[in-house]
Every structure is written in structure tokens, then in C-alpha cells.
């Protein structure tokens, strides 16, 4: 059997069409396509148009992308921090309890009393060796974790396909 190939982005497929690519295309590329489709929907119709199930996809993908590219620090520094208030719950919803626990530790290291963008920005840019040490530890735990985040997110999408509209 041939190795699954990478899907080069979302090109207007339906939920069913994307799900049907399982087996021939890499799961991580399918999840990225769902994220792109939902980002387009939010841009077209507003963030309020996304269902709770749809919001899980960009939150988890933002965490994956940022932590894999620069650690939890990058997740909080970039616009992905908008998902800080929902990411732990999103990870639990897709069945990634260890990643949720690690992410909660990273969030707790910021010492936030609110998830407002200004508060996150102030917390992550303040000099704080203890926070930095905790975030580095969380990065290590994240990379040592064997939960298949993309696979579980794809399974979540399949299980909730009736609540996801592109």
C-alpha cells in the first residue's frame, strides 16, 4: 500500500469529501485543511458563526503549530494566545488529557487572573525566570508525550461531522 500523501491545502471540499481522503492522505494534512476551511468560514461569516465543535479545530491546531515551532512561549507570544482560555478544554474534548495537563501547567505559569490579550502579553513579556523554567519543562513534557494529537483531532472531527460545516 502506498504511503499517504500530503493534501496541499483546502480547496473547497465538503466535510464528507475531506473525511473520504483518510487512508490516501496524511491525517495531519487533513486536519490542516479543516483548520483552513474553518478559518475561511470565520473570515466570511464571523467568529460567532463557528460551533463549539468547530472552534476546537483551530485552537488545537494553533497549539500544535506554535509549540512545535517554538514552544509554549511562542503559543503565548503570537496571536494563537487567543485560544488560551479554551485550549485545555479543547484538548480534553479530543481525548488528549496529558497534553491538556501540560498545557494547563504552561498557562498556570503565566499567573493570569484573566485571559485578555493584554494580560497574556504583559505576562509573557515580563522578566520571570520561574515562568521561563516552567515553560521549558512544559515544552519537554509536550515533546515526550506520545498522544497522537492530530489523529485524535481527526477522530473528533469524524465523530462530530454533523456539527461541522465548511
N, C-alpha and C positions, 0 to 999 in steps of 0.2 A: 504494500500500500504506500502511496506517495505521501511525503511529508506535507502537512497542511501549509498553505501559503498565506502570506500577509495580505489582508484586504487594504487596498490603498485609499482608505477614507470612505466616508458616507457619500453616496451618490443618489439619494432619493428613494432608497429601498424602503419597503414597509417593514414592520416588526417581523412578520412571518418570513419575509424574504431574507432578512438578516439571520434569523434563527435557523433557517434552512441551510445556511452556509457552514453550520457546525459539521466538523469532520473533514471538510475540504479546506477550511481557512483557520488560521490560528485564533484561538479563543480571545487572546489579548487584543488582537486586531478587531475582532467583532465588538468587543466592549468599547474600544475607542470609537468605532463607528456609531454605536448607540450614544456615546457621550457627545459626539459631533452633531448628531441629529437632534438631541435634546437641547444643545446649545443654540442651534439654529431655531428651534421652536421657541425657546425663551427669548431670543432676539426678535423674532417675528411677532410673538403674542404676549410677551412679558413674562417675567419670572413667576408671577402669580398663576400662570396657566399650567405650570407643572404640577403633577400629582405628587403626593408624598413618595410614592414608589419611584417616580421619575427623578426626584431630587436626590435619591440615593446614588444614582449613577455618576453624576458629575462630582459629587462630594467624595466618593471613594476613588474615582479616577484622579481627582486633584491631589489627594493624599499620595496615591501611588506614584504619580508623576513627580511631585515635588520631593518626597522623601527619597525616592530612588535617584534623583538628580542632585540633591544637596542636603538631605536630612530634614529633620523636623524644623530646624531653623529656617530652611527655605520655605517650608509649608507656611510658617507664620509670617515671614517677610513678604511673600508675594500675595497677589490677590486671592489665592486659594484660602487664605485665612478667613474668608467669608464663610467657610464651611466649618470653622472651629466649633460652633455651637451645636452642630448636628452630626459631626463625623463619628463620634463614638457610638451613637445610636445607629447610624447607618451601617457601621461595621458589625454591630450585633445583629442587625436585621438580615445581613447576608451570611451570617454564620461564621464570623471571624472574631471570636471572643478574646483570643490572645492579642491580636492586633488592636482590638478595642481597648484592652487593658494598657498596652504600651502607649497608645495614643492618649489615653486619659492621663497617664503619668506625664507625658510631654506637655499637655495642656495645664496640668496642675503646677508644673514647674514655672509657668508664667505668673502664677499668683494673681490671676484675674478675678475681679469682682463682677465684671460684665464682659460680654463678647463683642462690644462695639469695636469697630475698626480702629479708632483712635487708641483705645485701651490696649488692644493687641499690639499695635505699632509701638506704643510707648514701652510696653513690657519687653518686647523682643529687642528693642534698640538700647535699652538701659544696660549699663555695665552690671553684670551679675554672673560671677564665676560659678556659683552653685547651680544656677539655671543652666548655664552652658554645659556643665558637667553632666547634669541630669539629661539634657537633650542628647548629648553624645552617647550616654548609656542607652537611651531610648533608640537611637539610631542603630546601635549594635544589636539590641534585642530585636528590632524590626528585621534586620538583615539575617539574623539567626533563626527567625520564625519561619516555620515551614507551611503555614496556612496558604493555600492557593487562592489568593485574593481575587484574581481575575476569573478563575474558574467558579468560585462561589458567587461572584457578582453576576456572571453569565447565568448560573443556575437560578439566581434570584430574579433576573430578567425573565427567564423562561417561565418561572412559577407565577410571575405577576404580569404576563404579557397582555392580559385583558385590561390592565390599568396603565399601560404604556402606549402612548400614541405619538407617532412621529409626524 
